């Protein structure tokens, strides 16, 4: 039986509008989960990116967990992103974070920035290959060291096409389109499969998976549940889908205790969160 999550509220000086959150601390051997123990000088850290209505110029922040007190400390950082950016994606691959797209100044973005966890330096990647179209509310994930961008909106509706960025070669290539348009999906990795959970389409029942060998695969009817704009995290093989908009209040936690078999996933409800969070997609 997977453990239940424990929720605590922490003031961090950031009250956002659809930001992006990515873990930047030490990793477990699976390459996705946080390390169970810390080495000397290590800390559990995260990067929070996006419009901050508390202090406009503090739109990029480093968060760190004090393991003794359980409190979270936050520090603003200098970054090249626009102060009003919303709905961008942030994806960790190795020791780098890739930030794609978003919405700023009333338009959709197609920029790709990298942040080095080791050096703290930012760089904007020049456009090469079959670059994805501008988009926001999209989904980004990684498999095999590659960055994948799919779904979301552009300035006229649902964005079309999906792209795969080779982080070594530095080139985007096109992928086959997903079975149908989607936005507000959260993504989480299970081994060689990525689950894309929920959508703004079909009452949130559109759950997909993606593998490099098989491409896109919809979950079979009856195994999915309705949600969109949720957050998701994988901890030692167990997937937790947190909040989002469902048929009831946005305080639900759905748990996938073991990997999906082919196109079927067996979900169960966890304990409700103490607050309704709505859009927790980051």
C-alpha positions in Angstrom: 0.0 0.0 0.0 1.6 3.3 -1.1 1.9 6.0 1.6 -0.5 8.9 1.8 0.8 12.4 1.1 1.1 14.9 3.9 0.2 18.5 3.0 1.6 21.6 4.7 1.2 25.3 3.9 4.3 27.4 3.5 4.6 31.1 2.7 7.2 31.5 -0.1 6.6 35.1 -1.3 5.1 34.0 -4.6 1.5 34.1 -5.5 1.4 33.0 -9.0 -0.7 32.9 -12.1 -0.2 29.5 -13.7 3.5 29.1 -13.0 5.9 26.2 -13.6 7.5 24.1 -10.9 10.4 21.7 -11.3 12.5 19.7 -8.9 16.2 20.5 -9.0 17.6 18.6 -6.1 19.4 15.2 -5.9 17.7 12.3 -7.7 17.1 8.7 -6.8 18.5 5.9 -9.0 15.4 5.9 -11.2 16.4 9.4 -12.4 13.0 10.9 -11.6 12.2 10.7 -7.9 13.9 12.8 -5.2 16.8 11.0 -3.5 15.8 9.4 -0.2 18.9 10.6 1.6 21.1 13.7 1.1 24.8 13.9 0.9 26.9 16.5 2.6 26.0 20.0 1.3 23.0 18.7 -0.7 19.4 20.0 -0.3 16.0 19.3 -1.7 15.4 22.2 -4.1 13.0 23.4 -6.8 12.6 26.1 -9.3 9.4 28.1 -9.5 8.8 30.2 -12.7 6.0 32.5 -13.6 4.1 35.7 -13.0 4.3 36.8 -9.3 1.6 39.2 -8.1 3.4 39.6 -4.8 6.6 41.1 -6.2 6.5 41.5 -10.0 10.3 41.1 -10.4 10.4 37.9 -8.3 8.9 35.8 -11.0 11.8 33.2 -10.9 12.5 31.7 -7.5 14.6 29.0 -5.9 12.9 27.0 -3.2 14.7 24.8 -0.7 13.4 22.5 2.1 14.9 22.7 5.6 14.8 19.0 6.5 15.2 19.8 10.2 12.3 22.2 10.6 10.2 21.1 7.5 10.0 24.8 6.4 10.6 26.0 2.8 12.9 28.9 2.1 12.6 30.9 -1.1 15.1 33.2 -2.9 14.4 35.3 -6.0 16.8 34.7 -8.9 17.7 36.6 -12.0 16.3 35.0 -15.2 15.6 36.0 -18.8 11.9 35.2 -18.7 9.3 38.0 -19.0 7.9 39.0 -15.7 4.3 38.4 -16.9 5.0 34.9 -18.3 2.3 32.3 -17.6 1.5 28.7 -18.7 5.1 27.9 -19.6 6.5 24.4 -19.1 9.6 23.5 -17.1 11.2 20.0 -17.6 14.3 18.6 -16.0 16.7 16.6 -18.1 19.9 15.6 -16.3 21.4 18.7 -14.7 19.4 21.1 -16.9 15.9 22.6 -16.9 14.2 23.3 -20.2 11.6 26.0 -20.2 9.4 26.2 -23.3 6.6 28.5 -24.5 4.0 30.1 -22.3 2.0 33.3 -22.7 3.4 36.8 -22.3 2.3 40.3 -23.5 -1.0 38.9 -24.9 0.7 36.4 -27.3 1.8 32.7 -27.3 5.6 32.0 -27.1 7.8 29.5 -28.8 11.1 30.3 -27.0 13.2 27.6 -25.4 15.5 28.5 -22.5 17.8 26.2 -20.5 18.8 26.6 -16.9 21.9 24.8 -15.6 21.4 23.4 -12.1 25.1 23.2 -11.5 26.2 26.7 -12.6 22.9 28.6 -12.3 23.3 30.0 -15.8 20.5 30.6 -18.3 20.7 30.3 -22.1 18.2 30.8 -24.9 18.4 28.0 -27.5 18.3 29.2 -31.1 15.6 27.8 -33.3 16.6 24.9 -35.5 14.9 22.0 -37.3 11.1 21.6 -37.2 10.5 24.0 -34.3 7.1 23.6 -32.6 4.6 26.4 -33.0 4.0 29.0 -30.2 1.8 27.5 -27.4 0.8 27.7 -23.8 -1.1 25.3 -21.5 0.9 22.6 -23.3 2.5 19.4 -21.9 6.2 18.8 -21.8 8.0 15.6 -20.7 11.2 13.7 -21.1 12.1 10.2 -22.3 15.5 8.9 -23.2 17.1 12.3 -22.6 14.8 13.9 -25.2 12.4 16.8 -24.6 8.8 16.4 -25.9 6.3 19.2 -26.4 2.7 18.5 -27.3 -0.8 19.9 -27.0 -1.8 23.3 -25.6 -3.2 26.4 -27.1 -1.9 28.9 -29.6 -3.4 32.4 -30.4 -6.3 30.9 -32.4 -7.3 27.7 -30.5 -5.7 24.3 -29.9 -2.1 24.1 -31.0 -1.4 21.4 -33.5 1.6 19.1 -33.9 4.1 17.8 -31.4 7.9 18.0 -31.3 10.9 16.1 -29.9 14.0 18.1 -29.1 17.4 16.2 -29.1 19.2 17.8 -26.2 22.6 16.5 -27.5 22.1 17.3 -31.2 20.2 20.5 -30.5 17.5 19.9 -33.2 13.6 19.6 -33.0 11.9 17.0 -35.1 8.2 16.5 -35.7 6.2 13.7 -34.1 2.9 12.1 -35.3 0.0 14.1 -33.9 -1.8 12.9 -30.7 -5.1 11.1 -31.3 -7.0 14.4 -30.6 -6.2 18.0 -29.5 -5.6 18.6 -25.8 -4.5 21.1 -23.2 -4.1 21.3 -19.4 -2.7 17.7 -19.3 -0.1 16.8 -16.6 2.6 14.3 -17.4 4.5 11.8 -15.3 7.0 9.1 -16.2 6.7 5.4 -15.4 9.7 3.6 -16.7 9.7 3.8 -20.5 6.1 5.2 -20.6 4.9 8.7 -20.0 1.3 9.2 -18.8 -0.5 12.3 -19.9 -3.4 12.7 -17.5 -6.6 14.6 -18.1 -7.5 17.2 -20.7 -9.7 20.2 -21.4 -11.5 17.8 -23.9 -14.1 15.1 -23.3 -14.9 16.2 -19.7 -11.3 15.5 -18.7 -11.6 11.8 -19.6 -8.9 11.9 -22.3 -5.9 10.2 -20.8 -3.0 9.3 -23.0 0.4 7.5 -22.8 3.5 7.8 -24.9 6.4 5.5 -25.5 9.3 6.0 -27.9 8.5 2.5 -29.4 4.7 2.8 -29.8 4.0 6.5 -29.9 0.6 7.8 -28.6 -1.9 5.4 -27.0 -5.2 6.4 -25.4 -6.2 4.8 -22.1 -9.1 2.4 -22.6 -12.6 3.7 -21.7 -13.5 3.0 -18.1 -9.9 3.2 -16.8 -9.7 7.0 -16.9 -11.4 9.5 -14.6 -12.3 13.1 -15.4 -9.8 15.8 -14.5 -7.8 18.6 -16.1 -5.2 21.1 -14.9 -4.0 18.7 -12.2 -0.4 18.3 -10.9 1.3 14.9 -11.0 4.4 13.4 -9.3 6.0 10.0 -9.3 7.5 8.8 -6.0 9.3 5.5 -6.1 7.0 4.1 -8.8 3.7 5.4 -7.3 2.0 8.2 -9.2 0.0 10.8 -7.4 -2.3 13.1 -9.3 -3.1 16.2 -7.2 -6.0 18.7 -7.4 -7.1 20.0 -10.8 -10.7 20.4 -11.9 -12.9 17.4 -11.4 -16.5 16.6 -11.2 -16.3 17.6 -7.5 -14.1 20.0 -5.6 -10.5 20.4 -6.7 -9.0 18.8 -3.6 -8.8 15.2 -4.7 -5.7 13.0 -4.8 -5.8 10.1 -7.3 -3.2 7.3 -6.9 -1.8 4.9 -9.4 0.1 2.4 -7.1 1.6 0.3 -9.9 2.5 0.8 -13.6 -0.2 0.6 -16.2 -0.6 -2.7 -18.1 -0.9 -1.9 -21.8 -3.7 0.6 -22.2 -5.4 0.1 -18.8 -4.6 1.9 -15.6 -6.1 1.1 -12.2 -6.6 4.3 -10.2 -7.8 4.7 -6.6 -8.7 7.7 -4.5 -6.3 8.9 -1.8 -7.1 11.2 1.1 -8.4 14.6 0.1 -6.2 17.7 0.4 -7.1 20.2 3.1 -7.7 23.0 0.5 -9.2 23.2 -3.0 -6.5 24.1 -5.4 -8.1 24.0 -8.9 -5.2 24.5 -11.4 -2.2 22.7 -9.9 -0.8 21.7 -13.2 2.8 22.7 -12.3 
